[in-house]
């Protein structure tokens, strides 16, 4: 009898609960034990939705545990949305969801552990920027593009991420990028390409004008965010780095100024001076500026971007026009990055 009850207790504490989502659901005791009761020593970071901890499951597998803040604004619908989306996605450039916990007020996601943290951890730190030489950055750009292509066209679902940014790109042991954080993602029918919301959620600076102003989002919204990411990777600066500085405005207007004036290499991160390839840099800069065009129809599709990035021979690409937020009524739009503040129902439909 003692052996029976001990086995039953162990099963409850260490195995996933088989409910509507099968073996994806873990009980809270398992997650708590894996993270040493969410100890500060295991804390990996924090974001707008809560804190992330490193954990070790009973089978010795290392995981990343995302414990959602009770004040984060992410409700049960949005939580289940992330589960339903990510559990169906399998691509080397996307973070893999291993399970979740939903008990009382606790909402927890369990992901594969990605050892090198996020892209912003390296990209904006003067002490770590040098670890991202040109070949690594070019590989990261191409990997992110392939991940977005899978979301938009190659998975069984059509998914618009809606919050692409450097902190949502994780790096594995070989510095391969993995897109994460699908709390704001939208699930679409295969033939559906756009949607509309009256309540905006995301991160300022990465939002295209049609979404920030009118609530319209589409696959081209992710293309815009990818364009901002490219400019940040090339320069080693955040989108708001030049905000209110003399003649800078923001990274977007700074990049456009040097493209227009024929001085594009002024944008290049100084740590790349000895490793960059001019043709690849110019190709990435041109693609980045094409991605942030104010008119969504002028932005390339992610499929064409992947094709451009993979072509080694010289190709004539379209010439970018002045990007969004660099003139007219959008000039005064704030471009500072902020924590995510979800404000809309994002349950799949």
N, C-alpha and C positions, 0 to 999 in steps of 0.2 A: 504493500500500500504506500509506504514512504517513497519507494522508487517510482511508483506511478505518479504520485503528486509532484515529485521533483521534476520528472520528465515533462509533465503537463505545464508546470511553471516555466521551465526552460523554453519550451516551445512558445509560450505566450510572450516571453521576454525577448527572444532572439530570432523568431521567424516572422515573416510577413504575414499579415492577416489576409485571408482570401475572401474578399468581398467582391463588389462589382468590378473593380479593377484588378482582380486576381492578385498575383504575387507582387504587384507594385506597392501595395499599402503596408507600411511598417507601423508597429505600435510605438507609443511615445517612450516606453521604457527602453526599447532597443536603441532608439536614436539618442536618448539621454546617456545611456551607457557608452555608446560609440564615441561621444564627444566629451566624456568625462564630466557630464552634467554642464555642458556648454561652458567649459572653463576658458578663461581669458588666454591661457597658453595655447589653446587650439583655435583661437579666433583668427580668421584669415582677412576679414575686412567687413565693411558695412556700407550699405547703400540706402537709397530712398525707400526700399521695401523692407529692410531689416538687416540682420547680421548673418555672416557666413562663417562656418566653423569647419575645421578639418576633423574627420572622424574615421574610426576603424571599426568595421563590422566584425561580427564573431568569426567570419571566415577569413579574417585578416585583410580584407579588401579595403583600401583607402578610399574615402568619399569626401565630397564637399556637401555640407549640410546648410541649407539656406532656411533660416528661421525667420519667418515673416513677422514684422512688428505689428502689434495690435493697433498701432496708430498709423500704420503705413497707408491705409486706405484701400488695400487690396482685399476685396471681399471674397467670399467663398466661390462665387461665380468666376472671378478672375483667376483665383487659385486653381480651380478645376480646369479652367481654360488652358493654363500653362501645362498641366499634366496631360490633358487630352492631346494637345498639340505636340509636345516634345516627345512623348512616349511613342509616337508614330513616325518620328524622324530618325533616320539613320544615315549619317554622312560624316566623313572624317573631319570636316570643317564645322561641325556642330557639336556642342556639348551634349553628351548622352545622359538622359534622365534614367536613374536606376530605381527610384521609388519616391514615396511621399508618406507623410503622416498627417492625419486630420483627426484630432481628438480635442474636444472642448473648444477652447479658444486657440489652440495650437494649430498652426498651418506651417508645415515643413516640407521642403523639397530636398531630395537626396540625388546628387549628381555624381558622375565620375569625377575623380580628383584630377585636376590639371595643375601640375607642379609649379609652373612658372608664372602663376598669378595672371594679371591682366595686362593688356598692351600699354595702358596708361602708366602702369608701375615702372616700366622702362622708358617710355617715350618722353616723358616730361621731366625726368630726374637727371640733372647734369652728371650725377655719379654713375648712372646706369645707361645713359643714352649710347655710350660707346659700345655696349654689348649688342646693339642692333646695327650691324654694318649694312651696307647697301644690299647685299645678297639676301640677308634675312628680311629686310623691309620689303624687298620686291616679292619674296616668297609669301610674306604675310598679306600683301595687297592681293596677290593672285589667289591665295587661299580664301580670303574673305569673299572675293568675287565668286568663287566656285560654291561657297556655302550659300550665298544669296541666290545664285542660279538654281541650286537645288530647291530652295524654299519657293521660288517663283515659278519654276517650270518642271523640275525633274522629280519632285516627290509626288505621292498620290494626292496630296492636297496642294492648293495654292495658298501660300502664307505670306502676308506682309508683316514684317517684323515691327516696324514703326518706331524703334528706339535704337538704331545702330549708332554706336559710339565706342570710343576706345576702351572704356571700362567694361563694356559688354563683349569684348573680344579677349578670350583667354588664350594662353600659350602653353603648349605641352612641352615635354622634355626636349624636343627637337625644335622648339620655337615655331611649331606649326599652329596657325590660328584656329580657334574654335569659337563660333558665335554662340552667345549664351543669352539668358534672360528673355523669355518669351511672354512675360506677364502682360504686355500690351499688344501682342500679336493678334492679327485678324485672320480668321479662316475664311477662305473664299471658295465659291464654286469654280470648277475648272475654267469656265468661260467668262468668269467675272474678273474684272481688272481694277475696279475702283469702288470706293465707298464714301460715306459722309457721316460725320458726327457733329453734334452741337456742343459737345464738351471736349476740350482739347486735353491730351495727356502726352507726356514725352519729356524731352530735354531741349530747352531753348538753345538755339545755335545749330542744332542738327535738324530742326524742322524746316521743311520747304515752305515758302510763303503761302501756297494754296491751302496747306494744312493749318499753319499757325493763324491765318487770318479767316479762312472760310470753312475750315474743318473738313476739307476734301483730302482724301488720301488714296494712294494707288501704289502699284509696283514702282512707279517713278518716285514715290516718297522715299523708298529705301535706296534708290539710285542717288538721290540727293544726299542722304546721310552718308552713303559710301563715298561720294565726292568730297565731303568735308573730311572724312577719315583719311583719304588719300593725301589731302593737303597737310593734315596734321602729321602724317607719317613722313612726308617729304621734308617738312620744315622742323619737326621736333617741337612744335608749338601747339597750344590749345587754340580752339577757334576764337576765343576771346583774348588772346595774348596781347593784341595790339589795341584793344578797346580803349578809346579815349586818349591814346598816345598821339603824339604829333604826326599827322599825316598818315597814320596807320589805319584808323577806323577799326578793323578787325582782320583776322587772318585772311578771310575771303577777299576783302578789298585790297589787302596788301599783295596777295598772290596775283590778283587781276592787274594791279598797277605794274608789277614787274613783267608780267606777260605782255601787256600792252606796250610797255616801254622798251621791250627787247632785252630785258635784264633778268631772265628767269632764274639764273643760278644764284641770285641774291636770296631766293627763297630757301635754298638748300641748307639743311642742318649742317653746321660747321664740322660736326664729328664725322660727316660722310665725305669730306673733301678728298680723302685718299682712297676711297673704295667705290665711289659711285661710277656708273656708266652713263655717259651723256645721253645716248639714244634712249635708254630705258627711263632715265629721269624725265626727259622731255615728253616721252610718250605718256608717262603717268601723270605729269602735270596737265597735259592737254586733256586727257581723259577726266581728270578731277574737275577741271573747269567746265567740261561738257556736262558733267553730272549735276552741276549746281546752276544750270541755266534757269532763269525765272519761269519760262514757259515749259511745263512738263513735257510737251510734245517734242521739244528740242533736246531733251535728255536722251541719251542712248539707252537701249534695253540692256539688261545685265548680260544677256547672251552675247550681244555684240561687244560688250566690254571684255568678257572672257576671251572672245576671239581676238580682239585687239591686243590684249596682254600676252597672249600665247604666240602671236606672230613675231618671228625673229627678223623677217625681212622688212625693208622700208615700205611703209604704207602711208598713203595720204589720208589723213583724218579730217573731219569737218573742223572748221575754225570756230572756236567758242566765241559767243557774244558776251557782253557784260553780264556778270552773274546777278542773281537775286541779292537784294539788300545793299546793292552798291549805288543805287540811284533812286530818284523819285520818292514815292510815298513810303517805300520800305526802308529808306535809309536810316530812319530813326528807330527801327525795330531793335530791341535789346538782343544781343547775341551772347549773353553770358550763360555758361552752363549751370544748371541747377539740378537738384535731386529730382528724380521722377515723382510726379504727383498724379497718379491715375485718377481720372475724373469721369470715366465713361464705362458703360457696361460693355465688356469685351468678351462675353460668352460666345463660343462658336455658333455659327448658324448654318 
